[in-house]
């Protein structure tokens, strides 16, 4: 490349690189021009129209879903405003997602539409027993993703979609299949270890797990708990007394431990005996609660 067409490193965008190659092409002739023409064509094919667009483009994507809703997530589809689509699913139970992905996709831009389908597993079992259709719930939301630099190639570029109980979805670029943020299975295992079958005397394990997931999802919705210990204590105390968080002492602890993962669970482990007894007997004056997360 001649002195006239050298680029400052800051100008080495696809747009400027192609302009520089075209300038060289115009000054060449014969076989050199043919070779440079072929190189220019290959570069244009490799970058496609995206070389002339300011919109970020993400190619070679694998897609993984992480389900924090209390329902089974059967499938989801992401679309951009250019008509590109990416999808996945596979009947993800609450808290699942790691190790389950679809490949390989291209998405472009900063604004995306996500559509997904869920169903209540307990209702589905009853429908199957009654030989009735399984009722599904269709959901849609919009996701804004600022331009993001990603590394790796096909198979190592993973777009994780995190589905939350309030029906909002968060995007996250990863290089692996890990990334679950709420572990319902660990919460359920902790609860079973702590209480045995105390709360599950007449329940199958799968049914009890789904109840755990529903209550834990409520803990996220009300207080944005994500820590396994925090959610474990929330589920345990809800099963002990569904109105436990209306106790004045509990509300004070929730306020004091806000945005401090693990602190709520630790405080619940050391509740004074009179408070625990009041929860068991439901012998306290409740205060009104609601969504405390801003």
C-alpha positions as CSV (number, residue, x, y, z in Angstrom):
1,X,0.0,0.0,0.0
2,X,1.4,3.4,-1.0
3,X,1.9,6.4,1.3
4,X,-1.2,8.0,0.0
5,X,-3.4,5.1,1.0
6,X,-1.9,4.2,4.4
7,X,-4.5,4.2,7.1
8,X,-4.3,5.4,10.6
9,X,-5.1,2.5,13.0
10,X,-8.2,4.4,14.1
11,X,-9.5,4.4,10.5
12,X,-9.2,0.6,10.0
13,X,-12.9,0.0,9.8
14,X,-14.4,-2.2,7.1
15,X,-15.6,0.9,5.3
16,X,-12.2,2.6,5.2
17,X,-10.3,-0.6,4.4
18,X,-12.5,-1.2,1.4
19,X,-12.0,2.4,0.2
20,X,-8.2,2.0,0.5
21,X,-8.3,-1.2,-1.5
22,X,-10.4,0.5,-4.2
23,X,-7.8,3.3,-4.4
24,X,-5.0,0.8,-4.9
25,X,-7.1,-1.0,-7.5
26,X,-7.6,2.1,-9.6
27,X,-3.8,2.7,-9.8
28,X,-3.0,-0.8,-10.9
29,X,-3.4,-2.4,-14.3
30,X,-3.2,-5.9,-16.0
31,X,-2.7,-8.9,-13.8
32,X,-2.2,-6.9,-10.7
33,X,-5.6,-5.3,-11.2
34,X,-7.2,-8.7,-11.7
35,X,-5.6,-10.0,-8.5
36,X,-6.6,-7.0,-6.5
37,X,-10.1,-7.2,-7.9
38,X,-10.4,-10.7,-6.8
39,X,-9.2,-9.8,-3.3
40,X,-11.6,-6.8,-3.2
41,X,-14.5,-9.1,-4.2
42,X,-13.6,-11.6,-1.6
43,X,-13.4,-8.9,1.1
44,X,-16.8,-7.6,0.1
45,X,-18.3,-11.1,0.1
46,X,-16.8,-11.8,3.5
47,X,-18.2,-8.6,5.1
48,X,-21.4,-8.4,3.0
49,X,-23.6,-5.4,3.3
50,X,-22.5,-5.1,6.9
51,X,-19.2,-3.5,5.7
52,X,-21.2,-0.4,4.8
53,X,-23.4,-0.3,7.9
54,X,-22.8,1.2,11.3
55,X,-24.9,-1.4,13.0
56,X,-23.1,-4.1,14.9
57,X,-23.3,-7.6,13.4
58,X,-22.8,-10.8,15.4
59,X,-22.1,-13.9,13.3
60,X,-21.4,-17.6,14.1
61,X,-23.6,-17.4,17.2
62,X,-24.7,-20.2,19.4
63,X,-27.8,-19.5,21.4
64,X,-28.5,-20.7,24.9
65,X,-31.6,-20.1,27.1
66,X,-31.6,-19.8,30.9
67,X,-35.1,-20.2,32.4
68,X,-35.8,-18.6,35.8
69,X,-39.6,-18.6,35.3
70,X,-41.7,-21.1,37.3
71,X,-42.8,-22.6,33.9
72,X,-41.3,-24.9,31.4
73,X,-39.8,-23.0,28.5
74,X,-40.5,-24.9,25.3
75,X,-39.0,-22.6,22.7
76,X,-37.9,-19.1,22.0
77,X,-37.0,-17.0,18.9
78,X,-34.9,-13.8,18.6
79,X,-35.4,-11.6,15.6
80,X,-33.7,-8.3,14.6
81,X,-35.2,-5.6,12.4
82,X,-33.3,-7.0,9.3
83,X,-35.2,-10.3,9.4
84,X,-32.4,-12.4,11.0
85,X,-33.6,-15.0,13.4
86,X,-32.1,-17.2,16.1
87,X,-33.9,-19.7,18.3
88,X,-33.6,-22.4,20.9
89,X,-35.5,-24.1,23.7
90,X,-36.0,-27.7,24.2
91,X,-38.4,-27.8,27.1
92,X,-36.2,-26.1,29.6
93,X,-37.5,-26.7,33.2
94,X,-37.3,-23.9,35.8
95,X,-33.7,-23.1,36.6
96,X,-32.2,-25.0,33.6
97,X,-30.3,-23.9,30.6
98,X,-26.6,-24.8,31.0
99,X,-25.4,-27.1,28.3
100,X,-28.4,-26.6,26.0
101,X,-27.8,-24.5,22.9
102,X,-28.6,-24.0,19.3
103,X,-26.1,-23.1,16.6
104,X,-25.2,-21.1,14.4
105,X,-26.9,-17.8,13.8
106,X,-26.3,-14.2,12.7
107,X,-28.0,-11.2,14.4
108,X,-27.6,-7.5,13.6
109,X,-28.3,-4.2,15.3
110,X,-29.2,-3.1,18.8
111,X,-32.9,-3.7,19.0
112,X,-34.4,-7.2,19.1
113,X,-37.7,-8.9,19.6
114,X,-37.9,-12.1,21.7
115,X,-40.9,-14.4,21.6
116,X,-41.1,-17.5,23.7
117,X,-43.6,-20.2,24.8
118,X,-44.0,-21.6,28.3
119,X,-46.4,-24.0,30.0
120,X,-47.3,-25.1,33.5
121,X,-46.0,-28.6,34.0
122,X,-48.5,-29.5,36.7
123,X,-51.4,-28.3,34.5
124,X,-49.9,-30.2,31.5
125,X,-49.9,-33.4,33.5
126,X,-53.5,-32.9,34.5
127,X,-54.4,-32.1,30.8
128,X,-52.6,-35.3,29.6
129,X,-54.4,-37.4,32.2
130,X,-57.7,-35.9,31.1
131,X,-56.7,-36.3,27.4
132,X,-57.0,-32.6,26.8
133,X,-54.6,-30.3,24.9
134,X,-51.8,-28.8,26.9
135,X,-52.3,-25.0,27.3
136,X,-49.3,-22.9,26.4
137,X,-48.6,-19.2,27.1
138,X,-47.1,-17.0,24.4
139,X,-44.9,-14.1,25.5
140,X,-43.1,-11.3,23.7
141,X,-40.7,-8.6,24.8
142,X,-38.2,-6.1,23.3
143,X,-34.5,-6.2,24.2
144,X,-32.0,-3.4,23.7
145,X,-28.4,-4.5,23.3
146,X,-25.7,-1.8,23.1
147,X,-22.9,-2.5,20.5
148,X,-20.7,-5.2,22.1
149,X,-17.3,-6.6,21.2
150,X,-17.3,-10.4,21.2
151,X,-14.4,-12.9,20.9
152,X,-13.9,-16.3,19.4
153,X,-15.4,-18.1,16.4
154,X,-18.3,-20.3,15.6
155,X,-19.0,-22.6,18.6
156,X,-17.4,-20.3,21.1
157,X,-19.6,-17.3,20.6
158,X,-22.6,-17.9,22.8
159,X,-25.5,-15.5,23.2
160,X,-27.2,-16.3,26.5
161,X,-30.9,-15.3,27.0
162,X,-31.9,-15.0,30.6
163,X,-35.7,-15.3,31.1
164,X,-36.9,-13.8,34.4
165,X,-40.2,-14.3,36.3
166,X,-41.4,-10.8,35.4
167,X,-41.1,-11.6,31.7
168,X,-38.1,-9.4,31.0
169,X,-35.2,-11.0,29.1
170,X,-31.5,-10.1,29.4
171,X,-28.8,-10.8,26.7
172,X,-25.3,-11.9,27.6
173,X,-22.4,-12.9,25.4
174,X,-20.4,-15.8,26.7
175,X,-17.6,-18.2,25.5
176,X,-19.0,-21.2,27.3
177,X,-22.3,-22.8,28.3
178,X,-22.2,-21.8,31.9
179,X,-24.0,-18.7,33.2
180,X,-27.1,-19.8,35.2
181,X,-27.9,-17.0,37.7
182,X,-30.6,-18.7,39.8
183,X,-30.2,-22.3,40.9
184,X,-33.7,-23.7,41.7
185,X,-32.3,-27.3,41.8
186,X,-29.8,-26.3,44.5
187,X,-32.5,-24.5,46.5
188,X,-34.7,-27.6,46.4
189,X,-31.8,-29.9,47.4
190,X,-31.0,-27.6,50.3
191,X,-34.6,-27.5,51.4
192,X,-34.9,-31.3,51.3
193,X,-31.7,-31.7,53.2
194,X,-32.8,-29.2,55.9
195,X,-36.4,-30.5,56.3
196,X,-36.5,-33.9,54.8
197,X,-40.1,-34.7,53.8
198,X,-41.6,-32.3,56.4
199,X,-43.2,-30.2,53.7
200,X,-43.4,-32.9,51.0
201,X,-45.3,-35.7,52.8
202,X,-47.8,-36.2,50.0
203,X,-45.8,-34.8,47.1
204,X,-43.7,-36.4,44.5
205,X,-40.2,-35.0,44.2
206,X,-40.9,-33.4,40.8
207,X,-44.0,-31.7,42.1
208,X,-42.2,-30.5,45.2
209,X,-39.4,-29.1,43.0
210,X,-41.9,-27.1,40.9
211,X,-43.4,-25.7,44.1
212,X,-39.9,-24.7,45.2
213,X,-39.4,-23.0,41.9
214,X,-42.7,-21.1,42.0
215,X,-41.9,-19.7,45.5
216,X,-38.3,-18.9,44.7
217,X,-39.5,-17.0,41.6
218,X,-41.8,-15.1,43.9
219,X,-38.8,-14.2,46.1
220,X,-37.0,-12.8,43.0
221,X,-40.1,-10.9,41.9
222,X,-40.6,-9.3,45.3
223,X,-37.1,-8.7,46.6
224,X,-34.8,-9.6,43.7
225,X,-33.1,-12.4,45.6
226,X,-30.8,-14.4,43.4
227,X,-28.4,-15.9,46.0
228,X,-29.1,-19.6,46.7
229,X,-29.0,-19.2,50.4
230,X,-31.3,-16.1,50.4
231,X,-33.9,-17.9,48.2
232,X,-33.6,-21.1,50.2
233,X,-34.5,-19.3,53.3
234,X,-37.3,-17.4,51.5
235,X,-38.8,-20.7,50.3
236,X,-38.4,-22.4,53.7
237,X,-40.1,-19.6,55.6
238,X,-42.9,-19.2,53.0
239,X,-43.7,-22.9,53.5
240,X,-43.6,-22.3,57.3
241,X,-45.9,-19.3,57.1
242,X,-46.9,-17.8,53.7
243,X,-47.1,-14.3,55.3
244,X,-43.7,-14.6,57.1
245,X,-42.4,-11.5,55.3
246,X,-45.2,-9.4,56.9
247,X,-43.6,-9.7,60.3
248,X,-42.1,-6.4,61.3
249,X,-38.7,-7.9,62.2
250,X,-38.5,-9.7,58.9
251,X,-39.3,-6.5,57.0
252,X,-36.6,-4.7,58.8
253,X,-34.0,-7.4,57.9
254,X,-35.1,-7.3,54.3
255,X,-34.6,-3.5,54.2
256,X,-31.2,-3.7,55.9
257,X,-29.8,-6.5,53.7
258,X,-31.1,-5.2,50.4
259,X,-28.5,-5.5,47.6
260,X,-26.2,-7.6,49.8
261,X,-26.4,-11.2,48.4
262,X,-26.4,-13.9,51.1
263,X,-27.1,-11.4,54.0
264,X,-30.8,-12.1,54.1
265,X,-30.2,-15.9,54.3
266,X,-27.6,-15.5,57.0
267,X,-30.0,-13.3,59.1
268,X,-32.8,-15.8,58.7
269,X,-30.5,-18.5,60.1
270,X,-30.1,-16.5,63.3
271,X,-33.6,-15.3,63.8
272,X,-34.5,-14.9,67.5
273,X,-36.5,-17.8,68.9
274,X,-39.6,-15.6,69.7
275,X,-39.8,-14.5,66.1
276,X,-39.6,-18.1,64.8
277,X,-42.3,-19.1,67.3
278,X,-44.5,-16.2,66.2
279,X,-44.1,-17.3,62.6
280,X,-45.0,-20.8,63.4
281,X,-48.1,-19.8,65.4
282,X,-48.9,-16.9,63.1
283,X,-49.2,-14.8,66.2
284,X,-47.9,-11.4,65.1
285,X,-49.4,-8.2,63.7
286,X,-48.6,-8.2,60.0
287,X,-47.6,-5.1,58.1
288,X,-48.4,-4.6,54.5
289,X,-45.8,-5.8,52.0
290,X,-45.3,-5.4,48.3
291,X,-42.6,-5.2,45.7
292,X,-39.7,-3.5,47.5
293,X,-37.3,-3.5,44.6
294,X,-36.9,-0.2,42.8
